[in-house]
């Protein structure tokens, strides 16, 4: 029986979407109080408008990912992809269900976490690396690899506020990609830099999986999903639409987006 690195059972997460509306400012409360004697009743719709509303960002998700495999998580905007990875990364807690991860987790959810604009690239490698879970010794061990991977060695001792956006993103991705973890969660970060660097990022993910690590990543790039993943999870409005075969999940996703290529 294959080892399982990620096990998700009946996972659900709901979010209140108008919580601030539920707590009106003092001026609004006073205005209502003044007007109250002149109104005989309040409509049900007005009362409902004040009540907080919740939506299920995820509902009843169950799946497993084998150790050393890459699973793609796809779906249209708002389907729950990022919410799922944030739960797995322990950034937020589920409303129901359970997510069990066996091993150290590295998350590439927001490229650039921990970067300070006034610090040099080299200083930010240490700062960001320690913030995402690396020890100082691990950062020093991989520092030259990170610099080489990022392709910003000529500017590594320059404050990153002088970097172009592409340079900044390449260095940030390089730091996160060298985190020594058994499980990697990657959220829409492969669109970093030019085409050549994007290919390098994809190669890095493949190498990560071949080294026995487990990878879950979200992307709207179906070519990346098709070439990197061994399995796939298709979400829509927080629910599972398809699960398993990558080719089938990609086909259904394209149909949902109206981008299915016509038969030749």
Secondary structure as GFF3:
##gff-version 3
##sequence-region A 1 264
A	DSSP	beta_strand	4	16	.	.	.	ID=ss1
A	DSSP	alpha_helix	19	22	.	.	.	ID=ss2
A	DSSP	alpha_helix	26	35	.	.	.	ID=ss3
A	DSSP	three_ten_helix	36	38	.	.	.	ID=ss4
A	DSSP	alpha_helix	44	50	.	.	.	ID=ss5
A	DSSP	beta_strand	54	66	.	.	.	ID=ss6
A	DSSP	beta_strand	70	74	.	.	.	ID=ss7
A	DSSP	alpha_helix	81	88	.	.	.	ID=ss8
A	DSSP	beta_strand	96	101	.	.	.	ID=ss9
A	DSSP	beta_strand	105	108	.	.	.	ID=ss10
A	DSSP	alpha_helix	121	131	.	.	.	ID=ss11
A	DSSP	alpha_helix	136	150	.	.	.	ID=ss12
A	DSSP	three_ten_helix	153	155	.	.	.	ID=ss13
A	DSSP	three_ten_helix	160	162	.	.	.	ID=ss14
A	DSSP	alpha_helix	165	177	.	.	.	ID=ss15
A	DSSP	beta_strand	183	187	.	.	.	ID=ss16
A	DSSP	alpha_helix	195	210	.	.	.	ID=ss17
A	DSSP	beta_strand	214	218	.	.	.	ID=ss18
A	DSSP	alpha_helix	222	228	.	.	.	ID=ss19
A	DSSP	beta_strand	231	236	.	.	.	ID=ss20
A	DSSP	beta_strand	239	244	.	.	.	ID=ss21
A	DSSP	alpha_helix	246	257	.	.	.	ID=ss22
###
